[in-house]
Amino acid sequence: MNRLRPELIAGPHPVEAGVWLVYDPGSGRQFEFPEEGWRLAEAFDGRSVAEIASDVGLTEEVVAGFSEQVGALGLWTDRLAPSSAIPVVSRAASDDWAPQWSRSPLDPAFTIAVHPDATFTCTGAGTCCEQGYVIPLTPPQAASVRRAALRVLGPDVDPVGMVPTSPGQPWTFALDNERSCPFLDDARRCRIHERAAYPDACRIFPFVFAQLGGTVFASVAHRCACGAFGGAPLSSQRVALASRARRAGRVYTVPERTRVDRTNEMASAPAVAALHAATSEGSAFDILRAAVAGLAAAVPSSRRRRGGGDLAEALGALTSDDVYVAAALAGGAHPRRREVRRDVRRLVGEANEIRARRGGPSRHAGATINEANEIRAPRGGSARRGGAAIGEANEIRARRGGPSRRAGATIGEANEIRAPRGGSAHRGGAAISEANEIRVRRGGSARRAGATNSEANEIRSPRELAHLEATRFVRDHLFGLRPYHYATLAEGLAALTLAAHRILADLPRRDPHIAARERVMLWEEALTTNALPRLMTSSDAYDLGRIAALIDALEPK
C-alpha cells in the first residue's frame, strides 16, 4: 500500500516540463516537486528504505532524508493528520459512485435545444463573482489575464494560480477567485467584461450544456441571484448559446444506455424524452411525479415498492462534511449567506414587492434589467407603466369609462389597453403576440399574464413566487439532465425531490420569495457536488416505486 495520503491530487505542471504539482485538500496547500522526486514518493509502498534505495539507485541516507522531508509536509498517511480546513466527503458516503454522464468533445454538427419557457438575463448582481468558483484558464488565456491585471490591477497583483484536475492529469491555470474576483470593482462590476482577457468560464456561466447524439440541451444553473426573475427567453439566445457551447469545447455527454435504478436500464433517448416531457407539467412536484411516471412507463419491469415515508426519513438522516451539502440537508443557510442575502434581497426583495392599498398604487419594481415598472390605478383614474425594456416612453391614457392606448412598444406595434371603469385592461400585440392582461379591481390587486415566450410573468404574491422559484429550479434541472450526475436517475430524482421539499418547507411569513431563492441557490450547489451523489449511492433503496411514494410524502400539503 502506498504511503502517500490517498486524497492528495498530483499532476504535471501545465507548461513546465519535469515539474509535478501536488494539492493537499486537508490543508488547502500546494506543493511543487521535481518529477523524479514525486516518483520517488510514489515508490514508498510499504517496503523498507533499503529496498527502495536499492530499487531506485540512491543511497539509503538520501532516501531516508527525502522521507523525512515528505513527512514534514504532512503527505504521509502516518504523519501529520490532515486538518479539516477544506471539506471532504463524509465517511458515510460510498466510494462506488460514478456519474452516468461524462465530459466529451462537443459534436461539431450539434444543434441547440432549449426549454420553451426557460429564461435568463444577467443583471450584474455579482454573486457569481464572489462565490469562490474555480475559473480555469488555458495557458494563452492565463497570459492574457496577466496582461490585463498588469494594466488594471498594477504590477504587484498576479491573479493567476494553478489548480488540479484529476490524479495524474496536468493541472490547469485558474483565476484566483477564492473570496472575490480581483477584477470586481468597488461598484461590483467586472473590469474586463467582454474584453479579450474575459475567461471562457465566465462567458459560459450560468449555462449548462448536456449532449445526446447531435443535440446539445442548454439550461440555466441557478447559482446566482440574477436568475430570480428569469429574463429573456433562451429561445431568443440560441446563437449566443451555441457560441458558449463551442467555447466550452467539452460538455456533459449522456451515454447510450441509462441506469434508471439499481435493477433497470434503458436506451437513453426515451429516458431523456420522459424527463423532458415532464417539464411541461405544473408545479415542481407535478414535474417530478410526471418524470417518475414517464420513466416507469418506459420500463415495464420496474418494481414498485411502498415506503416513501421511510425513504424520506432515511434521506433526512444523511450527513456530509461538504459545507454546501451539510447546509442543504440540515435546512441551514447558504455558506455565503451574507453575500447571497444581499444580492437576492436587492434583486428579488425590491424587484418583487407589490404594494396594493385600497384605491392606492400597486408597484412592481426591478424588472428584467432593473427598470421600474409602475402600475398606478386610482379609482376612475389612469394607469401608467414607465421604464420599458429599452427605455421608451409608454403612455397609457385612460379616460373614465373609455379606452386606453399604449404607444411606443418595442417594435413599434400598437398595444391597446382598454379599461372600462371597474373592469379589466387588455394589452394586445406584444413582442410574440401573446395577450398580456392587467386586471385592476377597485381596491384590489394587479395581474399581468402572458409574459415573453409564453411563461406566465404574473404579479403574484411573494409566496406564489416562492413556489415558482421551486418549479423553475426543478424544470431547468431536469431539462438540463442533471440527474445524470448521479449513479442512477432514481437517485438523482430522489435528491431533487428532497431539494424541492426543503426549498418550500416552512417558508417564513416575511419575504418567502427571498428565502426560496436563497435555498434554490444552495441546493444548486449541493446537488452538483460529488458529495451528495456519493451519499445517495450508499443505499440501494432508490427505485422508481419508492421515489413515487417519496414525492407524495414530501409534497407540501
C-alpha positions in Angstrom: 0.0 0.0 0.0 1.4 3.4 -1.0 2.4 5.5 2.0 1.1 8.8 0.4 -2.3 10.0 1.7 -4.9 8.8 -0.8 -6.7 12.2 -1.0 -3.7 14.0 -2.5 -4.1 15.1 -6.1 -0.9 15.3 -8.1 -0.3 16.0 -11.8 2.2 17.6 -14.2 2.6 21.4 -14.4 0.6 22.8 -17.2 3.6 24.3 -19.0 6.8 23.5 -17.2 8.2 20.1 -18.2 9.6 17.9 -15.4 7.6 19.5 -12.7 4.8 17.9 -10.7 2.3 19.8 -8.5 0.6 18.3 -5.5 -2.6 19.5 -3.8 -3.4 18.7 -0.2 -7.2 19.1 0.3 -6.8 18.7 4.0 -4.8 21.9 4.4 -5.5 23.6 1.1 -1.8 23.8 0.4 0.0 23.2 -2.9 3.5 21.7 -3.4 5.9 21.6 -6.2 8.1 18.5 -6.8 10.6 17.6 -9.5 9.0 14.7 -11.4 11.7 12.3 -10.2 11.1 13.4 -6.6 7.3 12.6 -6.9 8.1 9.3 -8.5 10.3 8.5 -5.5 7.5 9.4 -3.1 5.2 7.0 -5.0 7.8 4.3 -4.5 7.1 4.2 -0.8 4.7 1.3 -0.9 5.4 -0.5 2.3 9.0 -1.6 1.5 11.9 -0.7 3.7 14.2 2.3 3.0 17.0 -0.1 2.0 14.7 -1.9 -0.6 13.5 1.4 -2.1 17.1 2.8 -2.2 18.3 -0.3 -4.0 15.4 -0.2 -6.5 15.8 3.5 -7.4 19.7 3.5 -7.3 20.1 6.0 -4.5 21.8 5.7 -1.1 19.8 4.9 2.0 20.7 8.2 3.5 19.2 10.1 0.6 16.0 8.1 0.6 15.6 8.4 4.4 16.2 12.2 4.2 13.6 12.5 1.5 11.1 10.5 3.5 11.7 12.9 6.4 11.0 15.9 4.2 7.8 14.5 2.8 6.7 13.6 6.3 7.3 17.1 7.5 4.9 18.3 4.7 2.2 16.1 6.1 1.9 14.0 3.0 2.4 10.5 4.5 -0.6 8.6 5.9 1.2 8.1 9.2 2.4 11.7 9.8 0.5 14.9 10.5 -3.2 14.1 10.2 -4.9 16.4 7.8 -6.8 19.4 9.1 -10.5 20.0 8.2 -9.9 23.4 6.6 -11.2 22.0 3.3 -14.4 20.0 3.4 -14.2 16.3 2.4 -17.0 13.8 1.9 -18.4 12.1 5.0 -17.3 8.6 5.8 -20.9 7.5 5.4 -20.6 8.2 1.7 -19.9 5.4 -0.7 -16.8 5.1 -2.9 -18.8 3.2 -5.5 -20.4 6.3 -7.0 -19.7 7.2 -10.6 -21.8 9.7 -12.6 -23.6 8.4 -15.7 -22.6 11.3 -17.8 -19.0 12.4 -18.6 -17.4 15.3 -20.3 -16.7 14.7 -24.0 -15.8 16.8 -27.0 -18.7 18.8 -28.5 -20.3 17.2 -31.6 -19.2 19.6 -34.4 -22.6 19.4 -36.1 -24.6 20.0 -32.9 -27.9 21.8 -32.6 -29.0 23.7 -29.6 -32.2 22.8 -27.8 -33.8 24.9 -25.0 -36.9 24.6 -22.9 -39.6 26.9 -24.4 -40.3 28.5 -21.0 -36.6 28.9 -19.8 -35.4 32.4 -19.4 -32.3 34.2 -18.2 -30.7 37.7 -18.3 -27.6 38.7 -16.4 -28.5 41.7 -14.3 -25.0 42.2 -13.0 -25.7 41.1 -9.4 -22.1 40.0 -9.0 -23.0 37.0 -6.8 -21.1 34.6 -9.1 -18.0 36.8 -8.8 -17.9 36.2 -5.1 -18.6 32.5 -4.9 -15.1 31.3 -5.0 -15.6 29.2 -8.1 -12.6 27.7 -9.9 -12.2 29.7 -13.2 -10.0 27.5 -15.4 -7.7 29.2 -17.9 -5.7 27.8 -20.8 -2.1 28.9 -20.9 -2.9 31.6 -23.6 -5.8 32.8 -21.5 -3.7 32.9 -18.4 -1.2 35.1 -20.2 -4.0 37.4 -21.4 -5.4 37.7 -17.9 -1.9 38.5 -16.5 -1.5 41.3 -19.1 -4.9 42.7 -18.2 -4.0 42.5 -14.5 -0.8 44.5 -15.1 -2.9 47.2 -16.8 -5.9 47.2 -14.4 -4.6 46.0 -11.1 -0.9 47.0 -11.1 2.4 45.1 -11.1 2.0 43.7 -7.6 -1.0 41.6 -8.3 -0.8 38.2 -10.0 -4.4 36.9 -10.2 -3.5 33.6 -11.9 -2.9 30.4 -9.9 -3.0 26.7 -10.7 -5.5 24.0 -9.6 -5.5 20.2 -10.0 -7.9 18.5 -12.4 -7.7 14.8 -11.6 -5.0 12.5 -10.3 -2.2 12.1 -12.8 -3.6 14.7 -15.2 -2.0 18.1 -15.9 -3.0 20.9 -13.7 -4.7 23.9 -15.2 -4.2 27.6 -14.7 -7.1 29.3 -12.9 -8.2 32.8 -11.9 -7.6 33.4 -8.2 -11.2 33.7 -7.1 -11.1 32.3 -3.6 -13.1 35.1 -1.9 -13.9 37.6 -4.7 -12.7 38.0 -8.2 -9.8 40.5 -8.3 -11.3 42.2 -11.3 -14.5 43.1 -9.5 -14.5 46.9 -8.9 -16.0 48.8 -6.0 -19.3 49.1 -7.8 -19.2 45.3 -8.2 -18.7 45.4 -11.9 -16.2 43.4 -13.9 -13.2 45.4 -15.1 -12.5 43.1 -18.0 -16.1 42.1 -19.1 -16.3 41.4 -22.8 -12.5 42.1 -23.2 -10.1 39.5 -24.7 -9.0 38.6 -21.2 -12.5 37.7 -20.1 -12.3 34.0 -19.2 -14.4 31.5 -21.2 -15.8 30.0 -17.9 -17.3 33.5 -17.1 -18.8 33.8 -20.6 -20.4 30.4 -20.3 -21.8 30.9 -16.8 -24.6 30.1 -15.7 -25.5 27.9 -18.6 -25.0 24.1 -18.5 -24.7 22.1 -21.7 -25.5 18.4 -22.0 -25.5 16.5 -25.2 -27.1 13.3 -26.5 -26.3 12.5 -30.1 -26.1 15.7 -32.1 -28.4 17.7 -29.8 -27.0 19.9 -27.0 -29.5 20.8 -24.3 -28.8 24.2 -22.8 -30.2 25.1 -19.4 -29.7 27.5 -16.6 -27.9 26.7 -13.3 -29.5 28.7 -10.5 -26.3 29.6 -8.7 -26.7 33.4 -8.8 -29.3 36.0 -7.8 -29.7 37.1 -11.4 -31.9 34.1 -12.2 -34.5 35.1 -9.7 -36.6 37.0 -12.2 -36.0 35.0 -15.3 -35.3 37.4 -18.1 -35.0 36.9 -21.8 -36.2 33.6 -23.2 -33.4 31.2 -24.1 -35.2 30.5 -27.4 -34.1 34.1 -28.4 -30.5 33.4 -27.4 -29.7 30.3 -29.5 -26.9 31.9 -31.4 -25.2 33.1 -28.2 -25.7 29.7 -26.5 -24.2 27.9 -29.5 -21.2 30.2 -29.2 -20.9 29.5 -25.5 -21.1 25.8 -26.1 -18.2 26.0 -28.6 -16.2 27.9 -26.1 -16.8 25.1 -23.6 -15.4 22.6 -26.1 -16.1 19.6 -23.8 -19.6 19.2 -22.5 -21.5 16.7 -20.4 -22.4 13.7 -22.6 -25.2 11.3 -21.8 -24.3 7.6 -22.5 -26.2 5.4 -24.9 -27.8 3.4 -22.1 -29.3 4.9 -18.9 -29.3 3.3 -15.5 -32.8 4.1 -14.3 -32.5 2.5 -10.9 -30.5 -0.4 -9.5 -32.5 -3.0 -11.4 -33.5 -1.3 -14.6 -31.8 0.3 -17.5 -33.0 1.5 -20.9 -31.9 3.4 -24.0 -31.1 7.0 -23.2 -33.2 8.6 -25.9 -36.6 7.6 -24.4 -35.3 8.3 -20.9 -34.3 11.8 -21.9 -37.7 12.2 -23.7 -39.5 11.2 -20.5 -37.6 13.7 -18.4 -38.2 16.5 -20.9 -41.9 15.7 -21.3 -42.4 16.0 -17.6 -41.1 19.6 -17.6 -44.3 20.8 -19.3 -46.3 19.9 -16.1 -47.5 22.4 -13.5 -45.8 22.6 -10.1 -42.3 21.3 -9.0 -43.9 18.2 -7.6 -46.2 17.7 -10.6 -43.0 17.7 -12.8 -41.2 15.2 -10.5 -44.3 13.0 -10.4 -44.6 13.1 -14.2 -40.9 12.3 -14.6 -41.1 9.1 -12.5 -44.3 8.1 -14.2 -42.8 8.6 -17.7 -39.7 6.5 -16.8 -41.8 3.8 -15.2 -44.0 3.6 -18.3 -40.9 3.2 -20.4 -39.5 0.4 -18.2 -42.4 -2.1 -17.7 -40.3 -4.3 -15.5 -39.8 -1.6 -12.9 -40.6 -2.9 -9.4 -42.9 -0.7 -7.4 -42.5 -0.6 -3.6 -44.2 1.3 -0.9 -42.5 3.2 1.8 -41.8 6.7 0.5 -42.1 8.0 4.1 -39.4 5.6 5.2 -37.2 6.8 2.4 -37.9 10.4 3.4 -36.8 9.6 6.9 -33.6 8.0 5.6 -32.8 11.0 3.4 -33.4 13.3 6.4 -30.7 11.4 8.3 -28.0 11.9 5.7 -25.0 14.0 6.8 -21.9 15.3 5.0 -18.7 17.2 5.7 -19.2 19.2 2.4 -20.3 22.6 3.5 -23.0 23.0 0.9 -24.4 19.6 1.2 -24.4 19.8 5.0 -26.2 23.1 5.0 -28.7 21.9 2.5 -29.5 18.7 4.3 -29.8 20.4 7.6 -32.1 23.2 6.3 -29.4 25.7 7.1 -28.3 28.9 5.5 -26.1 29.3 2.4 -22.4 29.2 3.4 -22.0 32.6 1.8 -25.3 33.8 3.2 -24.2 37.4 3.7 -23.4 38.0 0.0 -26.3 35.8 -1.2 -28.8 37.5 1.0 -27.6 41.0 0.0 -27.9 40.2 -3.8 -31.2 38.3 -3.5 -32.8 40.9 -1.4 -31.8 43.6 -3.9 -32.9 41.8 -7.0 -35.9 39.9 -5.5 -37.0 41.8 -2.5 -37.0 45.2 -4.2 -37.9 43.8 -7.6 -40.8 41.7 -6.4 -42.5 43.9 -3.9 -46.2 44.6 -4.5 -47.9 47.3 -2.6 -51.6 47.3 -3.0 -53.5 49.8 -1.0 -57.3 50.3 -1.5 -57.6 52.9 -4.1 -53.8 53.4 -4.0 -50.8 52.4 -6.1 -49.6 48.9 -6.9 -45.9 48.8 -7.6 -43.8 46.1 -9.3 -40.2 47.4 -9.5 -37.0 46.0 -10.8 -37.9 44.1 -13.9 -35.6 42.2 -16.2 -33.0 44.9 -16.4 -33.9 46.6 -13.1 -36.2 49.2 -14.6 -39.1 50.4 -12.5 -42.4 49.2 -13.8 -45.2 51.1 -12.1 -48.9 50.4 -12.3 -50.9 53.2 -10.8 -54.7 52.7 -10.8 -56.6 55.4 -8.8 -60.3 54.9 -8.8 -61.5 56.0 -12.2 -58.1 57.4 -12.9 -55.2 56.5 -15.2 -52.7 53.6 -15.4 -49.1 54.3 -16.2 -46.2 51.9 -17.0 -42.8 53.5 -17.2 -39.3 52.3 -17.9 -39.8 49.7 -20.6 -37.2 47.3 -21.8 -35.3 49.8 -24.0 -36.4 52.9 -22.1 -39.1 54.1 -24.4 -41.9 56.2 -23.1 -45.1 54.1 -22.9 -48.0 56.2 -22.2 -51.4 54.9 -21.2 -54.1 57.5 -21.4 -57.3 56.2 -19.8 -60.4 58.2 -20.0 -63.1 57.5 -17.4 -65.1 54.6 -18.9 -63.2 54.8 -22.2 -60.3 53.1 -24.0 -56.7 53.4 -23.1 -53.9 53.1 -25.7 -50.3 52.2 -25.1 -47.8 53.5 -27.7 -44.1 53.1 -28.3 -43.8 49.3 -27.9 -40.5 47.5 -28.5 -41.0 47.1 -32.2 -43.5 49.9 -32.7 -46.6 47.9 -32.7 -49.8 49.3 -31.3 -50.6 47.9 -27.9 -54.1 48.8 -26.8 -55.3 48.6 -23.3 -59.0 49.0 -22.8 -60.0 49.7 -19.2 -63.7 50.1 -18.5 -64.5 51.5 -15.2 -64.0 48.8 -12.6 -63.4 46.3 -15.4 -60.3 44.8 -17.0 -57.4 46.1 -19.1 -56.2 44.1 -22.1 -52.8 44.6 -23.9 -52.5 43.1 -27.3 -49.8 42.9 -29.9 -46.9 42.0 -27.5 -43.5 41.0 -28.7 -44.6 37.5 -29.6 -48.3 38.3 -29.9 -49.4 36.9 -26.6 -52.1 38.6 -24.6 -50.9 40.4 -21.6 -53.8 41.2 -19.3 -53.9 43.6 -16.5 -56.9 43.4 -14.3 -57.3 46.2 -11.8 -60.2 45.9 -9.4 -61.2 48.7 -7.1 -59.1 48.3 -4.1 -57.8 45.0 -5.4 -54.6 43.6 -7.0 -52.9 43.9 -10.4 -52.2 40.8 -12.5 -50.0 40.6 -15.6 -50.2 37.4 -17.6 -48.7 36.1 -20.8 -45.0 37.1 -20.5 -42.4 36.7 -23.2 -42.1 33.2 -24.6 -45.5 32.2 -23.0 -44.1 31.9 -19.5 -46.5 33.5 -17.1 -44.9 36.5 -15.5 -47.6 37.5 -13.2 -47.6 39.9 -10.4 -48.2 37.3 -7.7 -47.9 37.2 -4.0 -44.4 36.6 -2.6 -45.5 33.1 -1.5 -46.7 32.2 -5.0 -43.3 33.5 -6.4 -41.5 31.2 -3.9 -43.3 28.2 -5.4 -42.5 29.5 -8.9 -38.8 29.5 -7.9 -39.0 25.8 -7.0 -40.9 25.0 -10.2 -38.3 26.7 -12.4 -35.5 25.1 -10.5 -36.9 21.6 -10.9 -37.8 22.2 -14.6 -34.3 23.5 -15.5 -32.6 20.8 -13.5 -34.5 18.0 -15.4 -34.3 19.7 -18.8 -30.5 20.1 -18.3 -30.3 16.3 -17.5 -28.5 17.0 -14.2 -29.9 13.7 -12.7 -27.2 12.0 -14.9 -24.7 13.3 -12.4 -25.9 10.5 -10.1 -25.3 6.8 -10.4 -29.0 6.2 -11.4 -31.8 8.5 -12.4 -33.8 7.3 -9.4 -31.1 8.6 -7.1 -30.9 11.9 -8.9 -34.7 12.3 -8.7 -34.7 11.4 -5.0 -32.1 14.2 -4.4 -34.1 16.6 -6.5 -37.3 15.8 -4.6 -35.6 16.4 -1.3 -34.4 19.7 -2.7 -37.9 20.8 -3.8 -39.2 19.9 -0.3 -36.5 21.8 1.5 -36.9 24.8 -0.7 -40.6 25.1 0.1 -40.7 23.8 3.7 -41.5 26.2 6.5 -41.2 29.3 4.3 -41.2 32.4 6.5 -44.2 34.7 6.5 -41.8 37.7 5.8 -40.1 37.6 2.4 -40.8 34.0 1.4 -39.6 34.6 -2.1 -36.2 35.8 -0.9 -35.9 32.7 1.4 -36.9 30.4 -1.5 -34.3 31.9 -3.9 -31.6 31.6 -1.3 -32.5 27.9 -0.9 -32.5 27.3 -4.6 -29.0 28.7 -4.9 -27.8 26.5 -2.0 -29.4 23.3 -3.5 -28.0 24.1 -6.9 -24.6 23.9 -5.3 -25.4 20.8 -3.2 -27.0 18.7 -6.0 -24.0 19.2 -8.3 -21.2 18.4 -5.8 -19.7 14.9 -5.8 -20.6 14.6 -2.1 -24.3 14.2 -2.4 -24.3 11.6 -5.2 -21.9 9.5 -3.1 -24.2 9.7 -0.1 -27.1 8.6 -2.3 -25.1 5.7 -3.6 -24.6 4.4 -0.1 -28.1 2.9 -0.2 -29.8 0.6 -2.7 -33.3 1.7 -1.7 -33.9 4.0 -4.6 -36.2 2.6 -7.2 -39.0 4.3 -9.2 -41.8 3.0 -7.0 -40.2 4.3 -3.8 -39.4 7.6 -5.5 -43.0 8.0 -6.5 -44.0 7.4 -2.9 -41.3 9.8 -1.7 -42.8 12.6 -3.9 -46.2 12.1 -2.4 -44.7 12.1 1.1 -42.7 15.3 0.7 -45.1 17.4 -1.4 -46.3 20.4 0.6 -49.8 20.0 1.7 
